[in-house]
Amino acid sequence: MNDTLNLKPGQVKGDTGIWEMVIGLEIHAQISSKSKLFSGASASFGSDANSSVSLVDAAMPGMLPVINKFCVEQAVKTGLALNAQINNTSVFDRKNYFYADLPQGYQISQFTKPIVGEGEIVIDLDDGNQTTIGIERLHLEQDAGKSLHDQHPTKSFIDLNRTGVALMEIVSKPDIRSPQEAGAYVKKIRSILRYIGACDGNMEEGSLRADCNVSVRKQGDAFGTRCEIKNLNSIRFIIQAIQSEAERQVDIIEAGGKIKQETRLFDTSTGETRSMRSKEDAHDYRYFPDPDLLPLEFSDSWVKEIKGTLPELPDTLKKRLVNDYGITDYDASILVEEKDFVDFYLEAANGVDGKLTANWMITELFGALKKENIMFLNSPVTPQKLGELIALISKGVISGKIAKDVFSDMMVTKKSPSEIVKEKGLEQVSDDKAIMKLIDKVISENQDKVKDYLGGKDKLLGFFVGQVMKLSQGKANPGLVNKLLKESLK
């Protein structure tokens, strides 16, 4: 049904014309805390099943929750990083529903008075443009446990290790208009969380996941009925699930059907969403203030104190890289995606050409690491060694072509570029007399082409340059070769 030709991102072509997507995201980010939100049990990933469960997590009678101050600080810190309103008073509520991996029969969350109010972030799009996405709220809540349905042919197993783990739920406004924008939004939120240390952002381990609310409408119409796609744990799946769900909704509407508000799951094997349950509204959960927890109250001075601990954030860093190092907006946006990237770059570019460093890091280093399936933190090439390589290129000690060979050796041997250049005798030849000997040889062996060049075939200069470079085994200074050749061919 969906002909993607001439469609803009976020548009779906139906029989009745073009439909647009309206998307809102709920990001669940696990706070980087050693213990849980309301108990002292470990919040670490990968423990044996049911080995990190306190009496509070297991909902034993008489057990009372005690708030984790560190988690509150991280929520406030995240709100500040999202340019959001910090609410000096917030309340914990009980969200009532029954599920086997929720031993209390309710989840402690926030509803009417969240810890963080409205904010916004700016995201970079693939076409070089930017757009602003509004944040509706950020609230604290405890995670539920995990039901395992594939461990036994007739039984489901329950692991309560995640029960009570501290989550921040970051709810966007319905400002997102394409799967690509949704992906960029999640990447930006993840980046900010990692910069400030509030969440490790590890989507594979489930410490950051997203629920996507998707509806479709004709441009300018009121919002349609939305469906929520639960628990997406990769940006690729987020993009695929939104696209698939939007196309499903258009098919139903154009066939005369109506969209049911429901919760759906994304099947990664088929690339389609499937129904999970009818979508609950707030009144279905029968929220009410948790009687065991007092309201959270803190002063402006405490918020200001936390604000003082914020590091330089991606947007500010991006501007600084463009202004101070002369790199493009595009290169800067790639480098600030991860704090580890930008830290590496700042060290590598110290005292050398910033633009050249960015080019080498983004093209050569990232490319080589991806090809060899090496994590960035395990890069065989250190920032100091990359900076040294850039200096050798800038000083004319080696050419760009030779530098690529040197870099390949650095990836394998972990040696410094100077060592490799010295061992292999790769220093660039910049001596006029040595280069003139090569030029004389090339000219004498190609008199027919010299005649053509003098007859007006200027493009043959490239041929002569190539022959000289070949004779020098790539060591001759290309700029000097060009200059001396032009003089000699006169």
Secondary structure, DSSP 8 states (H G I E B T S, - for coil): ----TT--TTEEEETTEEEEEEEEEEEEEE---SB-SSSSSB--TT--TTSS--TTTTT-TT------HHHHHHHHHHHHHTT--B-SEE--EEEE---TT-TTSEEEE-SSS-SB--EEEEEE-TTS-EEEEEEEEEEEEE---EEE-SSSSS--EEE-TTTT-EEEEEEE-S-B-SHHHHHHHHHHHHHHHHHHTS----TTTTSEEEEEEEEEE-TTS-----EEEEEE-SHHHHHHHHHHHHHHHHHHHHTT-----EEEEEETTTTEEEEEEE---GGGGT-EE-TTS--EE--HHHHHHHHTT----HHHHHHHHHHHH---HHHHHHHTTSHHHHHHHHHHTTTS-HHHHHHIIIIIIHHHHHHHT--GGG-SS-HHHHHHHHHHHHTTSS-HHHHHHHHHHHHHH---HHHHHHHHT---B--HHHHHHHHHHHHHH-HHHHHHHHTT-GGGHHHHHHHHHHHTTT-B-HHHHHHHHHHHT-
